[in-house]
Structure formats: C-alpha cells, structure tokens
Amino acid sequence: MKRFYLTIILACSAAVTLPAYAAMGNMQGMANMGNANNMAGGQAAKAQTFIGHGRINSVNPTGTVNVAMGPVKALGWPSMSMNLLVQDKATLNSLKTGEIVNFDFAKDAAGGYVITRISPAEQ
C-alpha cells in the first residue's frame, strides 16, 4: 500500500513540474533581453528620428503646427495633414502659414509625434 501511495505522489508531482520545466526550456534565449532595470547602465534606447517635408497649414501659439506633409516611408504613412507638437516653442514665431518646410520629428513618451527641428525648405 505504501508503494501505491508513493507511486501516486511521484506521478502527481511529475505531472505538475514537467510542464513548468518544459516551458522554462523555451525561455533560455530571453535571459539577456533588456528591460528598464538592465538599461540603466547606459544602454537606454534612442528615439528614432524621421524626416518630413510639407506646407504649413496653420501655427497654433500653444505649441502645435498643422502640416500638409508628403509620405513618410519609414512609418508607412501616406501624404496627409497632421497636427504636430513643436519641441522648441520659440521656433513658432518664425513659421508662416503657407511656408514650405523640412522638419525632423520623433515619437514622444506619450505616443504622439513632436517636431525636433524645422526650417524653411530651399526652393
């Protein structure tokens, strides 16, 4: 009878531990993946910058510009008009409605896009 109970106990423990052990075997390659704690050592991800070209539709003194821009292939975007935040609000004073501009923009922490550099396009 003791042998019967011992066999049942071993079978149950194997049924519980083997699937967990098998699942851990699939995660061996994930040991070196970075997370917020691992990136504190200077390996923080850099924001990707994209290049845009377009015509200014409007300038909002609160810090946004509406731009009719060409396609952005890196993001898979077609031509469109879009409101974009401007990182340096002092540049808003030099922008004019109807002006053709070149600009760099990046994704911000909130998930939107912000213009990091803007200048008149050479014609």
N, C-alpha and C positions, 0 to 999 in steps of 0.2 A: 504494500500500500504506500509506503514511503517513496518507493521508486516511482509509482504512478504520479504522486503529487510533485515530486521533483521534476519529472518529465513535463508536466503541465506548466510549472513555473518557468522552466527553461524555454518552452515553446512560446509562452506569452511574452517573456522578456525579449526573445528574438524577434517576435512579431512587432514589437514596439521600437526596438533600437535599430534594426536593419534598414527600414525606410529612411530614418533620420541620417544614418551613416551614409547611405547611398546618395541622399540629397546633398550632403556636405562634400562628397567627392566631386560633384559638378561645380562647386564654387571655388575650387583651388585657384583658378585664374583671377578671382576677384580680390585676392588678398592684397594686391598692390594698387588697387584702384584708389584714386584720391577722393577725399571728402573735405568738408570745411576744416576739420581738425588737422588733416595732413597738409593742407595748402598754406597753413600759417607760416611755414618755413620759407616763404618767398616764391612759391610756385603758384601764386594766385592767377586765375585765368584772366587774360587780357580781353577787353571788349573788342569785337570786330568792327572795323570802320567800313562804311560803304560810301560810294561816290554817287552824287546826284547832279543833275543838270535840269534847269527849268526856268519858268517865268513866275515871278511873284504876283499872286492874285491880290493878296492883302497882308498888311502888317498889323498885328494886334499889340498894343503897348503893354499888355500883361505878360508878353513873352513868347507868343507864337507867331508863325508865319504860315500862310497858306500858299503852297507852291504847286503849280501845274508842272509836273515833272515827267521826264521820259522814263522808259522802263529801267528797272534795276534787276539785271540778270542774276546777280548773286543771291537775291532773295526770291526770284521768280515772280517779281511784280510787273504788271503791265504799266503803260503810261496812265497817270491818274493825277488828280488834285488831292493834296493832303495837308492837314494842319500838322506842323512840326514845332516842337519846343525849340527855343534857341538857348544854348548854354550860356552865352555871354550876352545879356540883355542890352548892353551898351551898343552892340552892333545894329540893333533895331533902328537907331537914329539914322544910320547911313543907308538903309534899304528903302527902295521906292517901288510903289505898285507899278507893274508892267516891266520891271527890270529883269533882264536875263542873268541868271547867276549859276555858278558852280558851287557845290557845297559837299561837305563830308558829314555823315551822320552815323550814329551808333545807337544800339538798344540801351535804354537806361534800366535802372533797378526795378522800376515799376512796370516794365514790359513795353513801354512806349518808345518812340524814337526821338532823338534830340540832335539838332544840328550842332556840330562841334566846330565847324569852320564854314564861313560863307563869304564869297567875294563875287564881284561883277565878272561876267564872262567876257573874254576878249572877243571882239567882233571883227 
